[in-house]
Structure formats: structure tokens, C-alpha cells
Amino acid sequence: MDGTLASAYLADVLRTFRNQKTLAEAALAQVSDAALHHRLDEEANSLAMLMAHLSGNLRSRFTYFLTSDGEKPDRDRDAEFEPPVQPRREDLVAAWDEAWATALESLGALVPEDLGRTVTIRHEPFLVVEALNRLATHTAYHVGQIVLLARHACGPGWHSLTIPRGQSRQARVGTFKQGIVRQP
């Protein structure tokens, strides 16, 4: 990958992660503490579970991203989905903030030459560019779940995070690179 393309890719990946964080946080800000733990059924994840899982994943994958396996030995993935007690919002947010800080710092430190390096996740080798694509996709998958569950919990009180229904014509000028989330 040439230097200009590699630099553009790294800037876009960083922007993508920042946008996903902002989107999830804007959705989570609209729900009550009780709604964080609501599950649609016994097999469904709650918002709290999704927060714990994304926090665990981001912390594990991005801590020493270039030099250690992305699945850290101290991570208990199963506990992210089956916590022994319902964590308080403050504890979820603290773990979330720490994990996102680690991820964004690691992403911001990458240079174009890193994209051709190899990292491992569960001992499986990936080029850095492959790992970043995998991580961005995984994060977006769960952020989408967070937004859907938060929207469901809020019902008619939901404030749209992007272009509200019926307002597409007013939003013809692109603003994606400036951020995707509308503040309620």
C-alpha cells in the first residue's frame, strides 16, 4: 500500500472507531440504568452485556496491539455475557472509557509501515490491515446492536442519532467526516 493510501486508511479507521464510540455513547445516554440490564429474552444480550463485551474486546485486542496476542490471558470473555451481578452504570462506563482510550491511543500511534506487519489474535496471524478491518467490523456489529436496543428501550422518546426520518432532503451535503451523530 503506498504511503498516501496507507495514511488515508489509518485516518479513516481512526475516524470509524471514534464515530462508533460516539454513536454508542449517544444511544446509551438515552436509556435508564434499569434499561441497561433489560434482555429481550433469555438468549438476548443486554446493553450492559454488550458494553462489557466491547470493553473486554477492545482492551484485549488493542493493549500492546503490535507486540502481543490480541486475546490476553486475563480476559474472561464468557463473564462479559454472564456477569455474576448486574454492574452499575458507573462501573460499565469506567471499563468502557478505559478500553476505548486504549483502542484510540493504539490506533493513533499506528504509522503506514505498520499496515504490512503481522499481529496475532488467538494465535492466528493477521496483517495489521486485516486485523483492523476485523476489529472495525466487530465493533460496528455490536454498536449496531446497542443502538437498536437503546432505541427499543426509549420507544417514542428516542432522539435520532443520524438523519431523522423525513429529513433526508435537508441533509444532502455530506458531513460524514465531521461526525455522524446528531446531539438530541
Secondary structure, 3 states (H helix, E strand, C coil): CCHHHHHHHHHHHHHHHHHHHHHHHHHHCCCCCHHHHCCCCCCCCCHHHHHHHHHHHHHHHHCCCCCCCCCCCCCCHHHHHCCCCCCCHHHHHHHHHHHHHHHHHHHHHCCHHHHHCEEEECCEEEEHHHHHHHHHHHHHHHHHHHHHHHHHHHHHHCCCCCCCCCCCHHHCCCCHHHCCCCCC
